[in-house]
Amino acid sequence: MPDCTAETILSSFLPPVRDWFAETFGEPTPPQAQGWPAIQRGEHTLILAPTGSGKTLAAFLWGIDQLFRELDESADRRISGSADRRIGGSANPALPVTDFQLPIFPPQSPIPNPQSLAGIRLVYISPLKALNNDIHRNLRVPLAGIRAKADKMGLDLPYLNVAVRSGDTPQRDRQAMLREPPHILITTPESLYLLLTSPKAREMFRTVHTVIVDEIHTLAGNKRGVHLSLSLERLQHLADAPIQRIGLSATIEPLDEAARFLGGYEWREESADQRVSESANNELRMTNDELANLPLPPSPPLPLSLSPRPVT
């Protein structure tokens, strides 16, 4: 691992995110210190670390940071006459957190069309429904702490919308999610499959840029894992941009197979330098005058090979 100080590792985060983490935890744990550089570069990343080592926060915190940036930039493009705006607009009072959602913006927000900022950006997938509910509750701590730190710094952050979707989610909350898609979705492999199958629900996933797969050791090598692999490829096909995949596990071996499961496979064109056609060899025997009079042949399509996506 490169020799980096905590200040260097945290320097890429927004000031309220960086200061909240430093005051709450001090220095990054090894999974965070080693995982964040790769995650910040946009690489698919597999983090293997014991329970309680901070690997879940390592996966979430950069995504939260990027959400604040993205929503703030989107809001700034839609707001006119807000010269004193810094990170997220005018001061917003804290609103109560419900069991299923945090508000994107309060009612007095100057944003004329909050729905235009909606859409799922980060998907957290766990095979355990109980863990999903714990993650939803635990997300309130960094979100509330970062907002409190931003308030002390005189900065305002966009509100993030968080939702849980599983087989136990009431119908009214499922419909509310369709009307106002969350920015962070916490779900199970089976519920993700159902959402991607629904013509209306799958439109929420076009804005996804990060997927976190927790407890990956319980999925790799079984039918649920195969099912999830298919859903992840469908999600990538649906999204408007490449999706970063982050895998978490407390114990899994062998790591290279787990990494291939997480990253999946993609079709890649073989390099033209790898192939020398017989026709090209024949043309080399012709004179320059003969070559000049020949029409250029159409370039044949490069053959495709199925290759695993690299995972750090």
N, C-alpha and C positions, 0 to 999 in steps of 0.2 A: 504494500500500500504506500502511495506517495506520502512523504512527510509534510502534512498540512496542519496548520493550526485551526482551532475552532473558528477564529475570526475569518480565516480564509474560506473555510467550508461554508460558513453562513453568509458570506458577503453577497451572494447572488440573490438572496431573499429580499423582499420588501422590508423597509425599516421596522414597521410594527410586527411583522412576522419574525424577523430576526431578533428583535429585542425581547419579544414575548418568550421565544424559545430559550434565549440566553438567561433570562431571569428565572424561568421555570425549571430548566433542566441543567443549566450551566454549559457543559460541553456535550457534543454529540457522542453517542455510543458508537462502538465499532461498526455495527450494521448501518447506522446513519452516515458515519464518516466515509465509509466505503461505498455506500449505495447512492448517496446524493450526487456525486460527480457524474456517474453514469446516467442517472435519471435525468439530471439537468441537461445532459447532452442529447436526450431523446432516445437513448438506447433501450432496447428490451432488456430487462434486468431481473435476475432471480436472486432473492435474498434468503440465505439460509442462516438462521440464528435462533437461539433458545427463546422460549416464551419469556416475556418481560424485558427483552433487550431493546425495545423501541423500533422494531422493524415495521410495524403497522404505521406508526407515525412517519417513519422514513418514506413509506410509499405514499402517504396522503399529503404531507405538508407541502411538497413542491407543487402538487396538483392544486391545492388550495391557493397557494401563492399565485399560480398562473391564472386561476379563475378570477381572483381579484383584479389582476392586470387586464385580462380580456374583457371583463364586464365593464371595467372603468373606461377602457378605450371605446367600447361600443356605446356606452352612455354619453361620453364626451362628444361623439359624432352626432348624437341626437339632441343635444342640449345647446341652445343658443343663449347668449348673454350671461354666461356663468363665469366671469373672469376670475373669481376668487376660488374656483374649483381646484382641488389638489389631487386627492386620490379617489374620491367617490362622490362628490357633490355636496349639497348643503347638509348641515348636521341632522342626523336621524336619531330619534329616541329609540331605545331598545324596546323590542316587541317581545311578548311572551312566546316561548317555544312550545309548539304543540307536539303530540305524539308522533306526527308524521312529517311535518314540514316546518321549515324556517322561512320567513317571508323574504322574497327577493328584494323588495323595496317597500318602505312604509307608504301609507296612502298619500302623504303630503310630498312624496318625491316629485321633483320637477321633470322626471322622465315622462314624455308624453305617451309612450307605448311600451310598457314593461314587457309585453308579450314578445316584442321583437328581440328581446335579449334572452328569451327562454330557450331551453333545449338542453339535453343531457350532455355534459362535457366529460364527466368521470363516472365510470361504472365500477363498483366494488362487488365482487362475486365470491360467495362463500357457500360451501355445501351444507353448512350448519345454520339453520334459521335462528337458533338462539344466539349464535355469535353475531349474526346480522343485527339483531336488536341491541346487543351490547355495543357494537361499533357505532350504531346510530346515536346512542346515548353518549358514548365517549367522544364523538365528534363535536358535541356541544362545548367541551372544555377548550380545545384550541380555538374554535370559532369565537366563543365568548371572550377568551383571553386576548386574542389578537385584536378584537374590536375594542376592548377596554384599553389596550395599549395604544391603539390608533387615536382614541378619544383624548388620551393624555397628551399625545403629540399634536393635537389639533387637526387630525386628519379624519376623513370619513371614508369608509369602505362600502362597496356594494354589498347588499345582503345576499347570502347564498341560500338556495332552496335545496333542502335535503329530504329524500323520501326513501321509504322501505317498500319493496314489492316482493311478496312471497305468496304462498298458497293461503296464508292466514289473513292477508290484507283485505279489509272490508270492501265491498263493491263501491261504496260512496267514495272511498279514498282512491280506488283505481280510476274512477271517472274524473276525480279532481286532478289526478296526475296527468290525464290526457288533456284537460283544459289548460293546466299550467304545469308543463314539464319541469321536473327538478333539474338542478345543475349537477347534483351528485345523487346517483341512484345506487342503493344497496339492495342486492337481490341474490337469488340462488340460480344455479345452472338451469333448472327446469323452468323457472319463471322467466328467465332471459329468453329461453327458446320460445315460450308462448308469446312474449312481447314482440319478438322479431317476426313471428308468424302472422301477427295481427296487422292488416294493411294500415290501420290508423295509428296504432301504437309504435310501429317501427319507424315512423317518420321522426319520432323524438330522438332517434339515435344518429341522425346525420351529422350532428355537431360533436360527437364523441371524439376525444383525442387521447384518452387514457383509460386503460382497463387494469384493475388490480384483481388478481386471483389469489385468494388466501387459502390456506390449508391445501396447497397444491398436491401434497403427498397422498391425500385421500382421493384424488381424482386421477392422477397419472396411472395408466395401466389398467383401467377398468371401464365398464360401459358408460358410467356417468362422465368419465373423462373424454371418451370418444364423442359423446353427445355434446359436451362443452366445446371441444375442438371444432366441431361443425358450426356451432353457434358463433364462435369467435371469428371464423372465416366469413360467415354471413354478415356479421357486424362490420368487418373490415370492408367487405364489398359494398355495404350500404353507406358507410361513412364518407364524408366529403374529403377527408384527408387521412394520411397514414395514422394508425392508432398505436400508441406505445403500450406495451404489455409489461406488467410488473408482477412477478410471482413471489409469494411468501410461504415459508415453511419452517417448522422447527426441526424437522428431521426428514431427509429424503436422500436416497441413494439409488442408482448412481446419478450424479449431478448432470452429466452431459445428456442423459436421456430425459431428465426432468426439464432441462433447458430446451431440448427439441420439442417436447410436448408444449411448453409455454409459448415458444416462438412460432410454432407451426411451420408450414412449408409454403413456398411461393414459386411460381414459374419464372425462370430467368433465361434471357437469351444467351446462347453460347457466343463467345468471342469469334469474330470472323477470322482472326489470326490462327485459330485452332484448326481451321479447315483449309485445305488446298485442293481445289477441284481439278479434274483432269482437263477441262476446257481451258482453264487458266494456264496450265502447263503448255498446251498446244499453242495458245496465242503467243507465248513467249518465243516460239520458234519462228514466227512471222517477222517480216521486215517492217520497218516503221511506216513505209508507204502503204503496205497492205493493212496495217492496223488502222491507219488514218481513214481508210475508206470503209471500214466496218462500222455498222451501227452499234451503239452501246447496248448490250443486253440488259434486260431488267435485273435489278439486284434480287437474288432469291431471298426469301425470308430466312432469318437465322433460326436454327433449331432451338427448341426450348428444353430446358432441363429443370426438374423439380428439386429445389435446394432448400435446406432448412434456413430460416431466418436467424441471423446471429443474435445470441443472447449473452449479456455480460454477467 
